[in-house]
């Protein structure tokens, strides 16, 4: 288990609304007043846009990205 930091503007699975449905990341924490997040980089969840059974890492990206956390 290793934590990585993600900025709010990154287009990665961790910050996508389709990753793990309404739950999202189970290890995400907000830092620096909401401008960045930390999360476990080995966390894996299903992408509800790509289809069931397809698990991706939080650092993955794809064409279906839609921001989960908006201003």
PQR file with spaces between the fields and no chain letter, atoms N, CA, C, O and H, PARSE charges and radii, in Angstrom:
ATOM       1  N    UNK     1       0.841   -1.180    0.000 -0.4000 1.5000
ATOM       2  CA   UNK     1       0.000    0.000    0.000 -0.0000 2.0000
ATOM       3  C    UNK     1       0.884    1.240    0.000  0.5500 1.7000
ATOM       4  O    UNK     1       1.683    1.442    0.914 -0.5500 1.4000
ATOM       5  N    UNK     2       0.736    2.068   -1.031 -0.4000 1.5000
ATOM       6  CA   UNK     2       1.481    3.316   -1.126 -0.0000 2.0000
ATOM       7  C    UNK     2       0.529    4.423   -1.537  0.5500 1.7000
ATOM       8  O    UNK     2      -0.252    4.270   -2.476 -0.5500 1.4000
ATOM       9  H    UNK     2       0.087    1.904   -1.774  0.4000 1.0000
ATOM      10  N    UNK     3       0.600    5.530   -0.831 -0.4000 1.5000
ATOM      11  CA   UNK     3      -0.269    6.646   -1.158 -0.0000 2.0000
ATOM      12  C    UNK     3       0.342    7.516   -2.238  0.5500 1.7000
ATOM      13  O    UNK     3       1.546    7.773   -2.237 -0.5500 1.4000
ATOM      14  H    UNK     3       1.234    5.654   -0.068  0.4000 1.0000
ATOM      15  N    UNK     4      -0.496    7.967   -3.159 -0.4000 1.5000
ATOM      16  CA   UNK     4      -0.097    8.903   -4.203 -0.0000 2.0000
ATOM      17  C    UNK     4      -0.928   10.156   -4.047  0.5500 1.7000
ATOM      18  O    UNK     4      -2.023   10.124   -3.485 -0.5500 1.4000
ATOM      19  H    UNK     4      -1.474    7.758   -3.160  0.4000 1.0000
ATOM      20  N    UNK     5      -0.401   11.263   -4.549 -0.4000 1.5000
ATOM      21  CA   UNK     5      -1.162   12.510   -4.519 -0.0000 2.0000
ATOM      22  C    UNK     5      -1.666   12.819   -5.921  0.5500 1.7000
ATOM      23  O    UNK     5      -0.934   12.673   -6.900 -0.5500 1.4000
ATOM      24  H    UNK     5       0.488   11.289   -5.005  0.4000 1.0000
ATOM      25  N    UNK     6      -2.897   13.238   -6.008 -0.4000 1.5000
ATOM      26  CA   UNK     6      -3.557   13.571   -7.264 -0.0000 2.0000
ATOM      27  C    UNK     6      -4.052   14.999   -7.185  0.5500 1.7000
ATOM      28  O    UNK     6      -4.598   15.406   -6.159 -0.5500 1.4000
ATOM      29  H    UNK     6      -3.492   13.356   -5.213  0.4000 1.0000
ATOM      30  N    UNK     7      -3.871   15.771   -8.253 -0.4000 1.5000
ATOM      31  CA   UNK     7      -4.425   17.129   -8.266 -0.0000 2.0000
ATOM      32  C    UNK     7      -5.872   17.058   -8.737  0.5500 1.7000
ATOM      33  O    UNK     7      -6.288   16.086   -9.369 -0.5500 1.4000
ATOM      34  H    UNK     7      -3.427   15.440   -9.086  0.4000 1.0000
ATOM      35  N    UNK     8      -6.604   18.063   -8.430 -0.4000 1.5000
ATOM      36  CA   UNK     8      -8.033   18.105   -8.751 -0.0000 2.0000
ATOM      37  C    UNK     8      -8.300   18.096  -10.261  0.5500 1.7000
ATOM      38  O    UNK     8      -9.382   17.701  -10.695 -0.5500 1.4000
ATOM      39  H    UNK     8      -6.266   18.853   -7.916  0.4000 1.0000
ATOM      40  N    UNK     9      -7.323   18.527  -11.057 -0.4000 1.5000
ATOM      41  CA   UNK     9      -7.511   18.634  -12.498 -0.0000 2.0000
ATOM      42  C    UNK     9      -7.061   17.406  -13.281  0.5500 1.7000
ATOM      43  O    UNK     9      -7.244   17.357  -14.498 -0.5500 1.4000
ATOM      44  H    UNK     9      -6.444   18.847  -10.704  0.4000 1.0000
ATOM      45  N    UNK    10      -6.480   16.420  -12.615 -0.4000 1.5000
ATOM      46  CA   UNK    10      -6.041   15.211  -13.308 -0.0000 2.0000
ATOM      47  C    UNK    10      -7.239   14.414  -13.808  0.5500 1.7000
ATOM      48  O    UNK    10      -8.273   14.350  -13.143 -0.5500 1.4000
ATOM      49  H    UNK    10      -6.331   16.460  -11.627  0.4000 1.0000
ATOM      50  N    UNK    11      -7.094   13.809  -14.982 -0.4000 1.5000
ATOM      51  CA   UNK    11      -8.149   12.969  -15.543 -0.0000 2.0000
ATOM      52  C    UNK    11      -7.764   11.513  -15.346  0.5500 1.7000
ATOM      53  O    UNK    11      -7.254   10.865  -16.260 -0.5500 1.4000
ATOM      54  H    UNK    11      -6.254   13.861  -15.522  0.4000 1.0000
ATOM      55  N    UNK    12      -8.010   11.009  -14.152 -0.4000 1.5000
ATOM      56  CA   UNK    12      -7.675    9.624  -13.825 -0.0000 2.0000
ATOM      57  C    UNK    12      -8.895    8.953  -13.182  0.5500 1.7000
ATOM      58  O    UNK    12      -9.811    9.628  -12.712 -0.5500 1.4000
ATOM      59  H    UNK    12      -8.424   11.536  -13.410  0.4000 1.0000
ATOM      60  N    UNK    13      -8.891    7.642  -13.170 -0.4000 1.5000
ATOM      61  CA   UNK    13     -10.040    6.880  -12.652 -0.0000 2.0000
ATOM      62  C    UNK    13     -10.433    7.280  -11.235  0.5500 1.7000
ATOM      63  O    UNK    13     -11.619    7.319  -10.908 -0.5500 1.4000
ATOM      64  H    UNK    13      -8.147    7.094  -13.552  0.4000 1.0000
ATOM      65  N    UNK    14      -9.462    7.573  -10.406 -0.4000 1.5000
ATOM      66  CA   UNK    14      -9.736    7.950   -9.015 -0.0000 2.0000
ATOM      67  C    UNK    14     -10.731    9.101   -8.921  0.5500 1.7000
ATOM      68  O    UNK    14     -11.553    9.132   -8.005 -0.5500 1.4000
ATOM      69  H    UNK    14      -8.498    7.541  -10.672  0.4000 1.0000
ATOM      70  N    UNK    15     -10.667   10.029   -9.840 -0.4000 1.5000
ATOM      71  CA   UNK    15     -11.504   11.223   -9.794 -0.0000 2.0000
ATOM      72  C    UNK    15     -12.684   11.174  -10.765  0.5500 1.7000
ATOM      73  O    UNK    15     -13.327   12.193  -11.014 -0.5500 1.4000
ATOM      74  H    UNK    15      -9.999   10.003  -10.584  0.4000 1.0000
ATOM      75  N    UNK    16     -12.966    9.994  -11.311 -0.4000 1.5000
ATOM      76  CA   UNK    16     -14.043    9.832  -12.288 -0.0000 2.0000
ATOM      77  C    UNK    16     -15.329    9.331  -11.627  0.5500 1.7000
ATOM      78  O    UNK    16     -15.286    8.495  -10.725 -0.5500 1.4000
ATOM      79  H    UNK    16     -12.443    9.166  -11.109  0.4000 1.0000
ATOM      80  N    UNK    17     -16.462    9.843  -12.081 -0.4000 1.5000
ATOM      81  CA   UNK    17     -17.741    9.438  -11.485 -0.0000 2.0000
ATOM      82  C    UNK    17     -18.149    8.016  -11.852  0.5500 1.7000
ATOM      83  O    UNK    17     -19.024    7.451  -11.195 -0.5500 1.4000
ATOM      84  H    UNK    17     -16.497   10.522  -12.814  0.4000 1.0000
ATOM      85  N    UNK    18     -17.544    7.417  -12.881 -0.4000 1.5000
ATOM      86  CA   UNK    18     -17.889    6.056  -13.293 -0.0000 2.0000
ATOM      87  C    UNK    18     -17.080    4.991  -12.558  0.5500 1.7000
ATOM      88  O    UNK    18     -17.368    3.802  -12.695 -0.5500 1.4000
ATOM      89  H    UNK    18     -16.834    7.876  -13.414  0.4000 1.0000
ATOM      90  N    UNK    19     -16.074    5.392  -11.783 -0.4000 1.5000
ATOM      91  CA   UNK    19     -15.211    4.440  -11.096 -0.0000 2.0000
ATOM      92  C    UNK    19     -15.836    4.043   -9.761  0.5500 1.7000
ATOM      93  O    UNK    19     -15.968    4.883   -8.872 -0.5500 1.4000
ATOM      94  H    UNK    19     -15.840    6.358  -11.673  0.4000 1.0000
ATOM      95  N    UNK    20     -16.212    2.808   -9.610 -0.4000 1.5000
ATOM      96  CA   UNK    20     -16.814    2.269   -8.389 -0.0000 2.0000
ATOM      97  C    UNK    20     -18.183    2.895   -8.085  0.5500 1.7000
ATOM      98  O    UNK    20     -18.571    3.006   -6.922 -0.5500 1.4000
ATOM      99  H    UNK    20     -16.104    2.125  -10.333  0.4000 1.0000
ATOM     100  N    UNK    21     -18.899    3.295   -9.114 -0.4000 1.5000
ATOM     101  CA   UNK    21     -20.260    3.809   -8.951 -0.0000 2.0000
ATOM     102  C    UNK    21     -20.370    4.989   -8.012  0.5500 1.7000
ATOM     103  O    UNK    21     -19.539    5.895   -8.055 -0.5500 1.4000
ATOM     104  H    UNK    21     -18.584    3.205  -10.059  0.4000 1.0000
ATOM     105  N    UNK    22     -21.385    4.991   -7.164 -0.4000 1.5000
ATOM     106  CA   UNK    22     -21.620    6.119   -6.260 -0.0000 2.0000
ATOM     107  C    UNK    22     -20.646    6.163   -5.090  0.5500 1.7000
ATOM     108  O    UNK    22     -20.558    7.176   -4.396 -0.5500 1.4000
ATOM     109  H    UNK    22     -22.061    4.255   -7.129  0.4000 1.0000
ATOM     110  N    UNK    23     -19.919    5.081   -4.867 -0.4000 1.5000
ATOM     111  CA   UNK    23     -18.969    5.026   -3.746 -0.0000 2.0000
ATOM     112  C    UNK    23     -17.678    5.754   -4.071  0.5500 1.7000
ATOM     113  O    UNK    23     -17.172    6.503   -3.236 -0.5500 1.4000
ATOM     114  H    UNK    23     -19.990    4.258   -5.432  0.4000 1.0000
ATOM     115  N    UNK    24     -17.132    5.553   -5.264 -0.4000 1.5000
ATOM     116  CA   UNK    24     -15.851    6.147   -5.632 -0.0000 2.0000
ATOM     117  C    UNK    24     -14.716    5.461   -4.909  0.5500 1.7000
ATOM     118  O    UNK    24     -14.796    4.270   -4.607 -0.5500 1.4000
ATOM     119  H    UNK    24     -17.543    4.945   -5.943  0.4000 1.0000
ATOM     120  N    UNK    25     -13.670    6.196   -4.631 -0.4000 1.5000
ATOM     121  CA   UNK    25     -12.494    5.640   -3.954 -0.0000 2.0000
ATOM     122  C    UNK    25     -12.801    5.394   -2.480  0.5500 1.7000
ATOM     123  O    UNK    25     -13.484    6.189   -1.835 -0.5500 1.4000
ATOM     124  H    UNK    25     -13.605    7.163   -4.876  0.4000 1.0000
ATOM     125  N    UNK    26     -12.290    4.291   -1.961 -0.4000 1.5000
ATOM     126  CA   UNK    26     -12.480    3.987   -0.538 -0.0000 2.0000
ATOM     127  C    UNK    26     -11.298    4.451    0.302  0.5500 1.7000
ATOM     128  O    UNK    26     -11.342    4.367    1.529 -0.5500 1.4000
ATOM     129  H    UNK    26     -11.735    3.645   -2.485  0.4000 1.0000
ATOM     130  N    UNK    27     -10.228    4.946   -0.352 -0.4000 1.5000
ATOM     131  CA   UNK    27      -9.039    5.379    0.390 -0.0000 2.0000
ATOM     132  C    UNK    27      -8.700    6.846    0.162  0.5500 1.7000
ATOM     133  O    UNK    27      -7.632    7.294    0.578 -0.5500 1.4000
ATOM     134  H    UNK    27     -10.192    5.014   -1.349  0.4000 1.0000
ATOM     135  N    UNK    28      -9.574    7.605   -0.484 -0.4000 1.5000
ATOM     136  CA   UNK    28      -9.273    8.991   -0.838 -0.0000 2.0000
ATOM     137  C    UNK    28      -9.348    9.912    0.383  0.5500 1.7000
ATOM     138  O    UNK    28     -10.224    9.772    1.236 -0.5500 1.4000
ATOM     139  H    UNK    28     -10.442    7.241   -0.823  0.4000 1.0000
ATOM     140  N    UNK    29      -8.406   10.853    0.440 -0.4000 1.5000
ATOM     141  CA   UNK    29      -8.382   11.874    1.487 -0.0000 2.0000
ATOM     142  C    UNK    29      -8.082   13.213    0.840  0.5500 1.7000
ATOM     143  O    UNK    29      -7.276   13.288   -0.087 -0.5500 1.4000
ATOM     144  H    UNK    29      -7.694   10.966   -0.254  0.4000 1.0000
ATOM     145  N    UNK    30      -8.720   14.266    1.319 -0.4000 1.5000
ATOM     146  CA   UNK    30      -8.509   15.606    0.785 -0.0000 2.0000
ATOM     147  C    UNK    30      -7.335   16.249    1.513  0.5500 1.7000
ATOM     148  O    UNK    30      -7.204   16.125    2.731 -0.5500 1.4000
ATOM     149  H    UNK    30      -9.374   14.204    2.072  0.4000 1.0000
ATOM     150  N    UNK    31      -6.475   16.940    0.751 -0.4000 1.5000
ATOM     151  CA   UNK    31      -5.359   17.698    1.338 -0.0000 2.0000
ATOM     152  C    UNK    31      -5.317   19.086    0.722  0.5500 1.7000
ATOM     153  O    UNK    31      -5.919   19.327   -0.325 -0.5500 1.4000
ATOM     154  H    UNK    31      -6.581   17.040   -0.239  0.4000 1.0000
ATOM     155  N    UNK    32      -4.616   19.984    1.362 -0.4000 1.5000
ATOM     156  CA   UNK    32      -4.400   21.355    0.878 -0.0000 2.0000
ATOM     157  C    UNK    32      -5.688   22.085    0.529  0.5500 1.7000
ATOM     158  O    UNK    32      -5.796   22.661   -0.553 -0.5500 1.4000
ATOM     159  H    UNK    32      -4.127   19.788    2.212  0.4000 1.0000
ATOM     160  N    UNK    33      -6.626   22.070    1.392 -0.4000 1.5000
ATOM     161  CA   UNK    33      -7.848   22.828    1.183 -0.0000 2.0000
ATOM     162  C    UNK    33      -8.692   22.393   -0.003  0.5500 1.7000
ATOM     163  O    UNK    33      -9.441   23.195   -0.560 -0.5500 1.4000
ATOM     164  H    UNK    33      -6.538   21.601    2.271  0.4000 1.0000
ATOM     165  N    UNK    34      -8.577   21.137   -0.391 -0.4000 1.5000
ATOM     166  CA   UNK    34      -9.402   20.615   -1.466 -0.0000 2.0000
ATOM     167  C    UNK    34      -8.796   20.709   -2.852  0.5500 1.7000
ATOM     168  O    UNK    34      -9.453   20.346   -3.828 -0.5500 1.4000
ATOM     169  H    UNK    34      -7.969   20.486    0.062  0.4000 1.0000
ATOM     170  N    UNK    35      -7.567   21.183   -2.972 -0.4000 1.5000
ATOM     171  CA   UNK    35      -6.932   21.298   -4.283 -0.0000 2.0000
ATOM     172  C    UNK    35      -6.202   20.028   -4.691  0.5500 1.7000
ATOM     173  O    UNK    35      -5.769   19.906   -5.837 -0.5500 1.4000
ATOM     174  H    UNK    35      -7.034   21.478   -2.180  0.4000 1.0000
ATOM     175  N    UNK    36      -6.059   19.086   -3.776 -0.4000 1.5000
ATOM     176  CA   UNK    36      -5.382   17.826   -4.082 -0.0000 2.0000
ATOM     177  C    UNK    36      -5.976   16.713   -3.227  0.5500 1.7000
ATOM     178  O    UNK    36      -6.660   16.966   -2.236 -0.5500 1.4000
ATOM     179  H    UNK    36      -6.411   19.184   -2.845  0.4000 1.0000
ATOM     180  N    UNK    37      -5.697   15.474   -3.633 -0.4000 1.5000
ATOM     181  CA   UNK    37      -6.187   14.291   -2.935 -0.0000 2.0000
ATOM     182  C    UNK    37      -5.040   13.299   -2.789  0.5500 1.7000
ATOM     183  O    UNK    37      -4.117   13.282   -3.603 -0.5500 1.4000
ATOM     184  H    UNK    37      -5.141   15.268   -4.439  0.4000 1.0000
ATOM     185  N    UNK    38      -5.102   12.480   -1.758 -0.4000 1.5000
ATOM     186  CA   UNK    38      -4.199   11.341   -1.646 -0.0000 2.0000
ATOM     187  C    UNK    38      -5.053   10.088   -1.619  0.5500 1.7000
ATOM     188  O    UNK    38      -6.182   10.098   -1.128 -0.5500 1.4000
ATOM     189  H    UNK    38      -5.852   12.493   -1.097  0.4000 1.0000
ATOM     190  N    UNK    39      -4.496    9.000   -2.157 -0.4000 1.5000
ATOM     191  CA   UNK    39      -5.211    7.727   -2.170 -0.0000 2.0000
ATOM     192  C    UNK    39      -4.202    6.601   -2.363  0.5500 1.7000
ATOM     193  O    UNK    39      -3.085    6.824   -2.829 -0.5500 1.4000
ATOM     194  H    UNK    39      -3.579    8.991   -2.556  0.4000 1.0000
ATOM     195  N    UNK    40      -4.607    5.407   -2.003 -0.4000 1.5000
ATOM     196  CA   UNK    40      -3.787    4.220   -2.187 -0.0000 2.0000
ATOM     197  C    UNK    40      -3.715    3.899   -3.675  0.5500 1.7000
ATOM     198  O    UNK    40      -4.749    3.720   -4.320 -0.5500 1.4000
ATOM     199  H    UNK    40      -5.514    5.226   -1.624  0.4000 1.0000
ATOM     200  N    UNK    41      -2.501    3.824   -4.230 -0.4000 1.5000
ATOM     201  CA   UNK    41      -2.370    3.599   -5.671 -0.0000 2.0000
ATOM     202  C    UNK    41      -2.564    2.146   -6.076  0.5500 1.7000
ATOM     203  O    UNK    41      -2.535    1.843   -7.268 -0.5500 1.4000
ATOM     204  H    UNK    41      -1.661    3.969   -3.706  0.4000 1.0000
ATOM     205  N    UNK    42      -2.760    1.240   -5.131 -0.4000 1.5000
ATOM     206  CA   UNK    42      -3.019   -0.157   -5.477 -0.0000 2.0000
ATOM     207  C    UNK    42      -4.512   -0.506   -5.397  0.5500 1.7000
ATOM     208  O    UNK    42      -4.902   -1.647   -5.645 -0.5500 1.4000
ATOM     209  H    UNK    42      -2.783    1.486   -4.162  0.4000 1.0000
ATOM     210  N    UNK    43      -5.324    0.467   -5.057 -0.4000 1.5000
ATOM     211  CA   UNK    43      -6.778    0.269   -4.989 -0.0000 2.0000
ATOM     212  C    UNK    43      -7.306   -0.049   -6.394  0.5500 1.7000
ATOM     213  O    UNK    43      -6.899    0.585   -7.368 -0.5500 1.4000
ATOM     214  H    UNK    43      -5.007    1.394   -4.856  0.4000 1.0000
ATOM     215  N    UNK    44      -8.202   -1.020   -6.497 -0.4000 1.5000
ATOM     216  CA   UNK    44      -8.791   -1.390   -7.790 -0.0000 2.0000
ATOM     217  C    UNK    44     -10.300   -1.475   -7.653  0.5500 1.7000
ATOM     218  O    UNK    44     -10.820   -2.039   -6.690 -0.5500 1.4000
ATOM     219  H    UNK    44      -8.533   -1.534   -5.706  0.4000 1.0000
ATOM     220  N    UNK    45     -10.998   -0.906   -8.632 -0.4000 1.5000
ATOM     221  CA   UNK    45     -12.462   -0.961   -8.652 -0.0000 2.0000
ATOM     222  C    UNK    45     -12.948   -1.078  -10.087  0.5500 1.7000
ATOM     223  O    UNK    45     -12.200   -0.835  -11.034 -0.5500 1.4000
ATOM     224  H    UNK    45     -10.576   -0.448   -9.414  0.4000 1.0000
ATOM     225  N    UNK    46     -14.198   -1.448  -10.232 -0.4000 1.5000
ATOM     226  CA   UNK    46     -14.803   -1.575  -11.559 -0.0000 2.0000
ATOM     227  C    UNK    46     -15.169   -0.213  -12.126  0.5500 1.7000
ATOM     228  O    UNK    46     -15.546    0.706  -11.399 -0.5500 1.4000
ATOM     229  H    UNK    46     -14.806   -1.646   -9.463  0.4000 1.0000
ATOM     230  N    UNK    47     -15.048   -0.108  -13.445 -0.4000 1.5000
ATOM     231  CA   UNK    47     -15.499    1.079  -14.160 -0.0000 2.0000
ATOM     232  C    UNK    47     -16.893    0.767  -14.693  0.5500 1.7000
ATOM     233  O    UNK    47     -17.063   -0.167  -15.477 -0.5500 1.4000
ATOM     234  H    UNK    47     -14.742   -0.855  -14.036  0.4000 1.0000
ATOM     235  N    UNK    48     -17.877    1.534  -14.278 -0.4000 1.5000
ATOM     236  CA   UNK    48     -19.253    1.270  -14.673 -0.0000 2.0000
ATOM     237  C    UNK    48     -19.546    1.722  -16.100  0.5500 1.7000
ATOM     238  O    UNK    48     -20.609    1.401  -16.632 -0.5500 1.4000
ATOM     239  H    UNK    48     -17.739    2.293  -13.642  0.4000 1.0000
ATOM     240  N    UNK    49     -18.640    2.453  -16.731 -0.4000 1.5000
ATOM     241  CA   UNK    49     -18.820    2.868  -18.115 -0.0000 2.0000
ATOM     242  C    UNK    49     -18.198    1.842  -19.070  0.5500 1.7000
ATOM     243  O    UNK    49     -18.739    1.593  -20.147 -0.5500 1.4000
ATOM     244  H    UNK    49     -17.777    2.714  -16.299  0.4000 1.0000
ATOM     245  N    UNK    50     -17.066    1.247  -18.679 -0.4000 1.5000
ATOM     246  CA   UNK    50     -16.385    0.263  -19.526 -0.0000 2.0000
ATOM     247  C    UNK    50     -17.088   -1.087  -19.514  0.5500 1.7000
ATOM     248  O    UNK    50     -16.942   -1.866  -20.456 -0.5500 1.4000
ATOM     249  H    UNK    50     -16.626    1.450  -17.804  0.4000 1.0000
ATOM     250  N    UNK    51     -17.840   -1.371  -18.474 -0.4000 1.5000
ATOM     251  CA   UNK    51     -18.536   -2.646  -18.369 -0.0000 2.0000
ATOM     252  C    UNK    51     -18.187   -3.347  -17.071  0.5500 1.7000
ATOM     253  O    UNK    51     -17.116   -3.122  -16.506 -0.5500 1.4000
ATOM     254  H    UNK    51     -17.958   -0.737  -17.709  0.4000 1.0000
ATOM     255  N    UNK    52     -19.072   -4.182  -16.603 -0.4000 1.5000
ATOM     256  CA   UNK    52     -18.843   -4.860  -15.329 -0.0000 2.0000
ATOM     257  C    UNK    52     -17.709   -5.860  -15.455  0.5500 1.7000
ATOM     258  O    UNK    52     -17.492   -6.457  -16.509 -0.5500 1.4000
ATOM     259  H    UNK    52     -19.941   -4.365  -17.062  0.4000 1.0000
ATOM     260  N    UNK    53     -17.008   -6.024  -14.376 -0.4000 1.5000
ATOM     261  CA   UNK    53     -15.920   -6.991  -14.341 -0.0000 2.0000
ATOM     262  C    UNK    53     -14.583   -6.444  -14.800  0.5500 1.7000
ATOM     263  O    UNK    53     -13.572   -7.138  -14.690 -0.5500 1.4000
ATOM     264  H    UNK    53     -17.184   -5.539  -13.519  0.4000 1.0000
ATOM     265  N    UNK    54     -14.545   -5.210  -15.318 -0.4000 1.5000
ATOM     266  CA   UNK    54     -13.281   -4.610  -15.740 -0.0000 2.0000
ATOM     267  C    UNK    54     -12.793   -3.713  -14.621  0.5500 1.7000
ATOM     268  O    UNK    54     -13.335   -2.629  -14.405 -0.5500 1.4000
ATOM     269  H    UNK    54     -15.366   -4.646  -15.407  0.4000 1.0000
ATOM     270  N    UNK    55     -11.767   -4.163  -13.907 -0.4000 1.5000
ATOM     271  CA   UNK    55     -11.221   -3.378  -12.807 -0.0000 2.0000
ATOM     272  C    UNK    55     -10.039   -2.558  -13.290  0.5500 1.7000
ATOM     273  O    UNK    55      -9.224   -3.031  -14.082 -0.5500 1.4000
ATOM     274  H    UNK    55     -11.327   -5.044  -14.083  0.4000 1.0000
ATOM     275  N    UNK    56      -9.951   -1.324  -12.808 -0.4000 1.5000
ATOM     276  CA   UNK    56      -8.860   -0.448  -13.180 -0.0000 2.0000
ATOM     277  C    UNK    56      -8.202    0.139  -11.931  0.5500 1.7000
ATOM     278  O    UNK    56      -8.801    0.187  -10.857 -0.5500 1.4000
ATOM     279  H    UNK    56     -10.613   -0.939  -12.165  0.4000 1.0000
ATOM     280  N    UNK    57      -6.968    0.581  -12.097 -0.4000 1.5000
ATOM     281  CA   UNK    57      -6.227    1.244  -11.020 -0.0000 2.0000
ATOM     282  C    UNK    57      -6.605    2.720  -10.982  0.5500 1.7000
ATOM     283  O    UNK    57      -7.117    3.248  -11.970 -0.5500 1.4000
ATOM     284  H    UNK    57      -6.481    0.542  -12.970  0.4000 1.0000
ATOM     285  N    UNK    58      -6.364    3.392   -9.865 -0.4000 1.5000
ATOM     286  CA   UNK    58      -6.749    4.800   -9.751 -0.0000 2.0000
ATOM     287  C    UNK    58      -6.009    5.717  -10.725  0.5500 1.7000
ATOM     288  O    UNK    58      -6.508    6.797  -11.044 -0.5500 1.4000
ATOM     289  H    UNK    58      -5.948    2.964   -9.063  0.4000 1.0000
ATOM     290  N    UNK    59      -4.844    5.317  -11.198 -0.4000 1.5000
ATOM     291  CA   UNK    59      -4.060    6.158  -12.102 -0.0000 2.0000
ATOM     292  C    UNK    59      -4.426    5.966  -13.572  0.5500 1.7000
ATOM     293  O    UNK    59      -3.896    6.672  -14.430 -0.5500 1.4000
ATOM     294  H    UNK    59      -4.439    4.440  -10.939  0.4000 1.0000
ATOM     295  N    UNK    60      -5.311    5.035  -13.877 -0.4000 1.5000
ATOM     296  CA   UNK    60      -5.702    4.777  -15.266 -0.0000 2.0000
ATOM     297  C    UNK    60      -6.527    5.936  -15.819  0.5500 1.7000
ATOM     298  O    UNK    60      -7.131    6.702  -15.068 -0.5500 1.4000
ATOM     299  H    UNK    60      -5.741    4.461  -13.180  0.4000 1.0000
ATOM     300  N    UNK    61      -6.539    6.048  -17.140 -0.4000 1.5000
ATOM     301  CA   UNK    61      -7.349    7.065  -17.810 -0.0000 2.0000
ATOM     302  C    UNK    61      -8.072    6.431  -18.990  0.5500 1.7000
ATOM     303  O    UNK    61      -7.673    5.367  -19.464 -0.5500 1.4000
ATOM     304  H    UNK    61      -6.047    5.426  -17.750  0.4000 1.0000
ATOM     305  N    UNK    62      -9.132    7.077  -19.466 -0.4000 1.5000
ATOM     306  CA   UNK    62      -9.844    6.598  -20.649 -0.0000 2.0000
ATOM     307  C    UNK    62     -10.691    7.718  -21.243  0.5500 1.7000
ATOM     308  O    UNK    62     -10.748    8.822  -20.701 -0.5500 1.4000
ATOM     309  H    UNK    62      -9.455    7.941  -19.081  0.4000 1.0000
ATOM     310  N    UNK    63     -11.334    7.429  -22.340 -0.4000 1.5000
ATOM     311  CA   UNK    63     -12.144    8.417  -23.050 -0.0000 2.0000
ATOM     312  C    UNK    63     -13.453    8.762  -22.354  0.5500 1.7000
ATOM     313  O    UNK    63     -14.083    9.761  -22.701 -0.5500 1.4000
ATOM     314  H    UNK    63     -11.288    6.533  -22.781  0.4000 1.0000
ATOM     315  N    UNK    64     -13.876    7.962  -21.384 -0.4000 1.5000
ATOM     316  CA   UNK    64     -15.157    8.177  -20.712 -0.0000 2.0000
ATOM     317  C    UNK    64     -15.065    9.057  -19.465  0.5500 1.7000
ATOM     318  O    UNK    64     -16.064    9.230  -18.766 -0.5500 1.4000
ATOM     319  H    UNK    64     -13.365    7.150  -21.103  0.4000 1.0000
ATOM     320  N    UNK    65     -13.893    9.614  -19.172 -0.4000 1.5000
ATOM     321  CA   UNK    65     -13.702   10.364  -17.935 -0.0000 2.0000
ATOM     322  C    UNK    65     -14.745   11.466  -17.771  0.5500 1.7000
ATOM     323  O    UNK    65     -14.988   12.258  -18.682 -0.5500 1.4000
ATOM     324  H    UNK    65     -13.082    9.474  -19.740  0.4000 1.0000
ATOM     325  N    UNK    66     -15.351   11.496  -16.591 -0.4000 1.5000
ATOM     326  CA   UNK    66     -16.276   12.567  -16.209 -0.0000 2.0000
ATOM     327  C    UNK    66     -15.973   12.908  -14.752  0.5500 1.7000
ATOM     328  O    UNK    66     -16.002   12.032  -13.887 -0.5500 1.4000
ATOM     329  H    UNK    66     -15.154   10.853  -15.850  0.4000 1.0000
ATOM     330  N    UNK    67     -15.687   14.156  -14.488 -0.4000 1.5000
ATOM     331  CA   UNK    67     -15.249   14.599  -13.168 -0.0000 2.0000
ATOM     332  C    UNK    67     -16.281   14.298  -12.082  0.5500 1.7000
ATOM     333  O    UNK    67     -17.456   14.638  -12.221 -0.5500 1.4000
ATOM     334  H    UNK    67     -15.663   14.867  -15.191  0.4000 1.0000
ATOM     335  N    UNK    68     -15.835   13.663  -11.006 -0.4000 1.5000
ATOM     336  CA   UNK    68     -16.701   13.344   -9.873 -0.0000 2.0000
ATOM     337  C    UNK    68     -16.823   14.537   -8.922  0.5500 1.7000
ATOM     338  O    UNK    68     -17.918   14.847   -8.454 -0.5500 1.4000
ATOM     339  H    UNK    68     -14.880   13.387  -10.893  0.4000 1.0000
ATOM     340  N    UNK    69     -15.721   15.193   -8.641 -0.4000 1.5000
ATOM     341  CA   UNK    69     -15.681   16.294   -7.670 -0.0000 2.0000
ATOM     342  C    UNK    69     -15.613   17.614   -8.411  0.5500 1.7000
ATOM     343  O    UNK    69     -14.575   17.955   -8.980 -0.5500 1.4000
ATOM     344  H    UNK    69     -14.831   14.941   -9.021  0.4000 1.0000
ATOM     345  N    UNK    70     -16.702   18.357   -8.411 -0.4000 1.5000
ATOM     346  CA   UNK    70     -16.757   19.622   -9.131 -0.0000 2.0000
ATOM     347  C    UNK    70     -16.643   20.798   -8.170  0.5500 1.7000
ATOM     348  O    UNK    70     -16.894   20.678   -6.971 -0.5500 1.4000
ATOM     349  H    UNK    70     -17.544   18.081   -7.949  0.4000 1.0000
ATOM     350  N    UNK    71     -16.256   21.941   -8.738 -0.4000 1.5000
ATOM     351  CA   UNK    71     -16.098   23.147   -7.929 -0.0000 2.0000
ATOM     352  C    UNK    71     -17.399   23.629   -7.357  0.5500 1.7000
ATOM     353  O    UNK    71     -17.427   24.637   -6.651 -0.5500 1.4000
ATOM     354  H    UNK    71     -16.053   22.039   -9.712  0.4000 1.0000
